[in-house]
Amino acid sequence: MTPDRTTDAASASGPTRRTPGATAPAATRPWQRAVIESVTPQVDGGRFAAKRCVGDLVTVEADAFADGHDMLRCMLQYRFGDEPWQEAEMVALGNDRWRGHFKVTQLGRYEYTVTAWVDRFLTWQHDFHRREDPADIETALESGAIILRDCASRASGDDATRLGRLAQSLVSGADLAERRALGDSAEVAQAAHGYPDRSHAARQEPVLPLVVEPVLARFSTWYELFPRSAASEPGRHGTLRDCIARLPYVADMGFDVLYLPPIHPIGRSQRKGPNNSLVAGPDDPGSPWAIGAREGGHRAIHPELGTDEDFRALVAAAEARGIRIALDIAFQCAPDHPYVAEHPQWFQWRPDGTVQYAENPPKKYQDIYPFDFENEDRRGLFEELKGVFLHWIERGVTVFRVDNPHTKPFAFWEWVIGELKREHPETIFLSEAFTRPRVMHRLAKLGFSQSYTYFTWRNTRHELTEYFTELAHDASRDYFRPNAWPNTPDILPEYLQVGGRPAFMARLVLAATLCANYGIYGPAFELQENQPRAPGTEEYLDSEKYQVR
C-alpha cells in the first residue's frame, strides 16, 4: 500500500512523506501556480496499482495548467522500486492535456508521478517573439539576460559559462537585430532548458504505483487437464509422468499454460462418489478439491500421481516446450487434512463439537472444511498459506489458478499476493471468481493478474459486443485482465449442450480472438462432451471431478 506523499519543491528529488492532516492556509503552503489533475493511468486515486507487462511503453497523461498566460513545462517522473527518480519531458496535446512515456524493463513495482511549473524562460521567449518596438525589445533583452543568469546559478562547469556568455550577448553589442535573433534562437532555449527554476513546482500526490508482470499475464492460452485421467490405458489411474507424454498434444494445439486441478492427497472422510453422490465406493477417487489425508496436505502430491521428482520432471519437460505448469490453489481442507488435527483453531466449530463444513444453501459440501480467517491465530494461518505458494514456487511453478478467492478475505489476498510479488515478481495469479462484478474487480485491484469472466454466458452478438467493449474500453482495463473460458469442469453451459459441433467451434474461436487470455477444459472440449448431469443444470454427466475418465 502506497502511503500519502507530497513532493520536495526542489527539482527531481522526488516525493517526500507528508503527515495527513488539515490543509494548510494558502499563504503558508509552498507557492505553486501550476495545477495537475486527471492523471492516467490511475486506479482509485493511487490506492491500487495499475498493471503493465515487462517491455511495455507506459503512456501517462495529465491535465496541467496555470492561471494567466504564462508557459508551463510538465515532467513525468518514474522509478523502479527505490531507485533514483528518472524524468521524461511531457508534450502538450492541446486543451491543457499533456502526455509522456517511460519504458518498464524489470518485473516488479514502479512508481510514477507528474510535476509541472511555470517556466520563466519559455514565457519570456514566447512573449519576446511578438515584440516589435525597438525600445520594448531592448528592455525585454535585459529581462532575458536576468533569467539566463538565474539559470546559470543552477548550472556548473561549461553549462554555467555558456549561459553567462549568452546572457551577456543579449545585452552587449550594437546590432539590435542580431541580439533579437539570439533571443529567439533555439540555442538560447536549449541552454536554458536544463536549468529551470522548479522551486515552485507542483506535483501529483500521492505517487502512483504500477506493477509490471510477465508478458504471459497479458497473453496466454490455457489447457486444463486432470492428471489422474491422463493414462493411455483405460481404467488406470494417470500419473504426472503420463502428463509429460501429453505435452506434445498440448503444444501442438498452441497452448502455453497447462493447468492442473489440485494434485494433493484426497480426503477419505465424507468422500463424494460419482456425480457428486454422498456415498463413495471403495475405489472411488473423490474430488481433488477435497484436499488432505494422512499422506499430507497442500504441500504433498497424491501418491498415485507420483513423487516430487516426477513433478519437477513435468515442470522441466513443459518448459522445454514453452509451456508453463499452472497449479490450482484451493484453500480448503478435507475433514482428514492434517491441519484439522494440528491447527483446530483455524476452523469454525459448531456447538455440537463438529467442524462447520462448506455450505452455499441449499448446497452442502460435507467433504470440504473452509478456513476460519477470523480466528485468533490468523497470522499463523496467513503465514502457512503463504508457505504453500512458496513450496510450489521452489519447484518451478510461477502460475497459479486460485479457486474461489471471493470466499476469502480481501485483506488476505492483498497481503499474500503483495508478499509473494515482492519475493517473486514473476508469479501470475488467475482469479476463479464467478461472482458479482465489484467483487471480481476488487480482487483484480488487490493483485490478481487475470480473472475468469462472464464470457461463458455471453452468447448473442449484442451480449458479446457489449461485454467485450466494456472490458476493452472501461477504466478497468488498467487493472482487470480477462480470461475467457468456453467451459470448465464446473460449467457445461447450455450453449454447448444444445449447439453441437458448430457451437464448440464458435466458442473456441470467439474466446481465442476476443480475449488475449483464454482457456479450455479438455479433453472434454475437444471430444465435444455435452451431456449434463440433469436437465437444466450445468454440471457434466459423469464429471471428472468425481471419477477417473
N, C-alpha and C positions, 0 to 999 in steps of 0.2 A: 504494500500500500504506500503510495507516494504522499508524504505529508504536505501541508500547505507550505508554500515557499514564496518568497519575494526575491527581488534581484538587487544585486550590487549596482549602484549607479555608475560604476566605472567600467566601461567597455565590456570585453568579452570574458570577464572572470566568472560569469555565470551567476545563477541564482543563489541566494543565501536564505537561511531559515528565518521565518517570521513567527512570532508568538501570536496566536489568534487572539483577537480582541476587538474592541470598538474601533471604527475607522477614525484616524487622526484628523483634526481640522485641516482644511486645505492649506492654511498658512504655515503649518508645521510639517507637512509632508514634503518629500523631495519634489522639486519643481519639475513637472512633466507636462508638456503641451501635447505630446502625441497620445493618441488613443488606439488601443489594439482590441479588436473584437472578432468574434466568429472564426476562431482558428479551427481549421480542419486538417487532418482527422483529429477528432476529439470524442472520447466516449464518456458520457456522463460527467462532463466538466473536468476530466482527468482522473476521476475516481478509478477507472479501469483503463487498461492498456489497449490501444489499437494493435492490430496484428498485421505483420508482413512476413515475407519469406526471404531467406538469405539471397542476396544478389539483386533485390528489388531496388528501384529508384523511388524513394519516398517523396511524394509531392505534398507540400504543406502550403496552404493558403490562409490568408488572414485579411480582415478589414483593418486598415491603418490610415489614420487621418489626423489632422490638427485644425485648430482654429485659424482663420485668416487664409492667406495665400502663400505662406512660406512652404518651401520644398521639404519633403520628407525623404529619409532613407530608411529602409526596412531590411532587417537581417534575420536570417534563420540560424539559430544556434542548436547544436546537437552534439551528443556524445554517446559512446558505448560504456555502460557501467559507470565507473567513477573516473574514467579517463578525462584528460583536459578537454574543455569545450572547443569545438570547431565551428566555423561560421561559413555560411553561403549567402551571397547577396540575393535578395528577393527583387523581382521585377514587377513593375506596376502593370496591371491588366486593364485599368480603367475603372472609373467609379469607385476609387479608393480600395480596390481589391488588389492584393499582392500575392505572388507565388514564388516559392523556392523549392529546391530539391536537395536531397542527400541520399547517398547510396549506403545500404546496410550490407556489410560484408562478413558479419560474425553472428553466430547464433547467440541468443540471449536478450538482454534488456537494454534498450536505448532510452534516452530522454531527449526531448526537443522543446524549444520554445521560440518565441518571436520577440524581437526587440526593435523599437523604432524611435527616431528622434528627428527634430527639426534640424536640418543641415544648413549651417550658416553660409558655407561657400556655395553650395548648389543654389540657394536662394539668391545670393549676391550675383552669381553668374547669369541666372535666369533673368533677373531684373536688368543687369548691366547690358545684356544683349539688345534690349529695347530702347536704350537711352540714345538721344540724338543731339542734344545741346552740348557743345564742347565744354562749357563750364561744369555742366552736370556730370559729364563723363570724367573730367579731371577729379572732381570730388569723389566720384564712385571708385576711381582707381585707387585713391588713398584709402578708402574703406576696404577695398580688396586686399591691399597690402597689409593692413592690420590683421585681417583674417588669416592670410598666409603666414604672417609672423606667429600668430597664435598656433597654427598647425605646426610650425617649426619647433615650437616649445615642447611639443609632444613627440617629436621625431628625434633621431640621433644620427650621428655619422654623416654620410653623404646625403641622406634624405633631408636632414636638417639644413645642411649647407645649401642644397638645391632650392629648398623652399625660401630660405632667406634671400638667395640671389634673385629668385623670381619676384619676391615682394619688392625688392629694391628696383627691379626693372620696370615694375608697374608705375613707379613714381619718378624715375630718373630718365633723362633723355628728352630731347627737344621734340621728337616726332610723336605727336599725339596719336596719329593713325597706327603707327607700329605698336604703341603701348595698348591701344584699344584692341588690336588684333591679338596681342598676347593675352589680354584679359578674357577674350572669347575663345582662346585656344584649348584644344584637348590636352596639351602639355601641362598647362596650369591645373586643369581639372584633375588629371591623373595624379599630379604631385600632391594635391590637397586631399584626394580621395582616401588615402590610407591613414589620415591623421585627423579625423573629425572630432569635434567636442561632443562626447557622449555622456557628459556628466548629468544631463537631464533626460537620459533615455528612459522610455517606458518599456516594460516587458510584460508578456503574458505570464500570469501566475494562476494556479501553480504550474510548475513544469509538467509537461505531458509525457506519459510513459508509452513505450512502444515495445512489443515483444516480437522478436524475429525467430521464426521457426524454419525447419527444413522445407524444401520445395514440396516434399511429399505431403505436407499438411494441406497444401492447396490443390494438388493434382495427384490423385491416387485412384487405383482400381482394386477393389476388394473381392476376394473369393472366400466364402465361408465353407468350412469342411469339418465334419465330425471325424476325428481321428479313429474312433472305435469302429466306424463304418468304412474305413479305407482299405480293408483287406481285399486281396484279389480273389480269395476263395470264399464262396458263400458260407455263412454260418460261423466264420472265425472272427474273433474279436480283433479289430485292427490295432496297429501299433504306430508309434512315431516313425519307425523305420518304413512302414507302409506309406506314410505321408511323404517321405523322401521320394519314393517311387512315383508318387502322383505329381511331383513338381514339374516335370516336362509338360504334362497335360495342362496344368495351371498356367505355366509360362506361355504355352502356345496360344492360349486364349487372350493373352495380353494383360493378365493381372499382375500387379506388383506388390500386393499385400495378400498373404494367406492368413486368414483369421480363424483361430481355433477356439471353439467353446471351451469352458473350463476343463482342464486336463488333470484335475486333482482326484484323490480318493473320494468315492461317493458314499454317503451315509447309508447304513443298513436300517436304522430305526426309522419307521414311518416311510420307508421307501415306496415310491409310486410305481405302479405297474403300467403295462401298455395302455396308451390312450388316456393317461392320467388317472388310471383306476387307483383306488385307495389300497388295494391289496396286490402286492407283488409276489410273483412266484420265486422259487429258489434260484432260478437262473436269470431273472430279470435284472438288467444292469442299473436301473434307476436313472434319475435325471442328473446330468453333470452339474447342474446349478445347485444341487443339494450337496454342498461341499463339506468334506471332512469325515474321517472314520479313524479307526485305530491305527491305520497306516500313515496318518498325517493329515494336515490341513492345507492351507493356501500356498504353502511353500513346497508341498510334496507333489509327486507325479503318481497317477493311478498305476498300480503295479502291472496291470495288463497292458498299459500303453507303452511302458518301457522304463528306462532309467534316466538319470540326469545326463549321463553320457550320450544316450540316444537323443535327448532333447538338444543338446549342444550340437550334435551332428546334423540335426534337422535345420537348426538356425544357420549353420555354416553352408549346408547344401543349398538352402534357399537363397542366401546372399550371393552365392556363386552364380545364380541365375537371375540376379537383380530383383529378388523377392524378399520382402520383409515379413517376418512372422509376427502376427498380432495376437496377443493373448486377451482372453475375456477376464476381466476383473469383476467378480461378483462378491461384494462384501456382505455375505450372509453365511449361515452355518447349518449343516445338518445337525440333528439332535445329538449325534455321537461325535461331533467335531471335538478335538482335544481342547479347544478354547472353552467349551461349556464346563468342563470339569476344572480346568486350570484357572479360568477367569470368570467365575459365575457372576461377578459384579458387572460384566459387560452386557448382560442380558436383562430383559424385563421379566420379573417373576410375578405370577398371578397369585391371588390369595390361597389357591388350593395347593401351592407349592410346586407348580409346574411352570415351565418357561413359556412365555407368550410366543406362539408361532405366528408366521406371517399370515395376514388376512387382508383382503380387499372385498368386504362383504358385497355379495354373498359368497365370493370365492374364498376358499381356505387352502393354505399351503402347509399342511402338517409336517412336511419333510424339511421345512426351512425355518430357522430361527433368525430373526433380524437382530442386529446390534442395537443396544440402547445407547445412543450417542449423548444422552443427558446424564449418564451415570457419573458417580463421584470420581471415577478413575478414567475419565475421558482422555486425559493427557496420555495415559498409558496405552489406551486403545488407539488414539491417533498415531502414536509412535510405532505401534505394532503394525498398523495398516500401511504406514509409510514403508516399513521394513519389507512388507510383501512386495511392493513395487521394486524396491532396491534389490531384492533377491533375484527377480527375473531380469532386471536391467543388467545385473552382473553376469547373467547367462546370455546376454546378447539381444534381449528384447527391448526395443525402443518404441513400439507402437502398442497401444492398449485400447481395447474397446471396453468401456465401463458400463456395467449392467445397472440400469435403473438409478442413475445418480440423483434423480429428482426426489428419491425417497431417503436421501441422506442430507444432513445439514449443509447449507451453503457455506457456512464458516469452515467446515471441514475441508471441502473441496478447494476453497481459496487458499487455505493453509497448505494442504498436502501438495497440490499442483505447484504452488509457489516454491515450496521447499525442493521438490524434485527438479523443477526447471532451473533453479539456481545451481544444482549439482550436475544436472544432465539436461542441458538446453536442447539436446537432440530428440527428446521424447515427444511423442504425439499422443493425444488423448481424444478418442471418439466417444461422444456422449450418446448413450442409447436412452433417450428420454422422450418417449412419445407422450407428451403431456401438453399443458397449456402454453401458449406462445411466450408469455412473460417469464415463465419458469425456464423454458428452453433457452431463452435469450440471456437470462441471468447466469445460467451455467456456462454459456459461451463467454460472457464477460469475465467470469471467475477464472477462466484459464483453459477450458476445453477447446482443443484445436479444431474439431469438427463436430457436427451434430447430425443425427438422423433427422428426417424431415417428414412432412405430410405428403410427399410425392406419392407414397404408396396408395393414397386415397384421392389423388387428383387425377381425374380421368378425361374429362371433356376438354375441348380446345380452350374454352373460356377459363376453366379452372386452372389449367396448366399455364396459360398466358398470364393470368392474374397473379398466380403464386410465384412464378419464376421472375416476373417483373419486379415484384416486391423484394425478392431475395437479391436481385442484381442491383437495384437502384435505391433501396431503402438505406437509411443511415447504418443499419445493422451490417452492411457489407464490410465495415471496418473491423468487425469482431466475430461475426457469425459465418462460418464456412459450412454450407450444406453438403450432405452426403445422401445421395438418392439410392434407395433400395426398392426394387420391384417386389421382393419377397424377403421374409426372414423365417427362421424356424417357428416363430410365434405367429406369423401373419401370412396366411394364404388369402390374398384379397379376392373379393367377388369377381373382379375383372378377369383374373386369371382362372377362376373356377369355371366361368361360362364362355370365355372368349376363344378357347382352343389355341392352336399353334400361332395364329396371327397375333393374338393378344400377347403371348410371350415375346414374340419378335418385336412388336411395337414398344412394349415396356422397356425392353433392353436398350433399344435404340434411343428412346426418349431419355432414359436415365443417363446413358453414356454421352449424349450430346447436349442435354440441358444443364448438366451439372459437371463441374470439374472433378468431383469425387463421386464415385458410385460403386455399388457392390451388389452381388447376388449370393443367395444361399444355394449351394449346389451339393451334389449333382441333381437335387430336386428340380432346380430351374431348368437345366438342360434337358432333363427327362420329361419336362412339362407335367410334373405331378400336379393334379388339380382337384383331388377328391378331399372335401372337408370331412372332419370327424362327424359332424352332424349338419343338417341343413341350417342355414342362417348363421353359421359360425365361421371364423377364420382360422381355426385350428386344422392342421393336417391330419388326415386319417393315418393311423399307424405312425405317428410322429417319431422322428429320430430322437426327440428329446427323451423318450422313454424306452427305446429299444434300439438294438443294433440292426442296421439295414444292409 
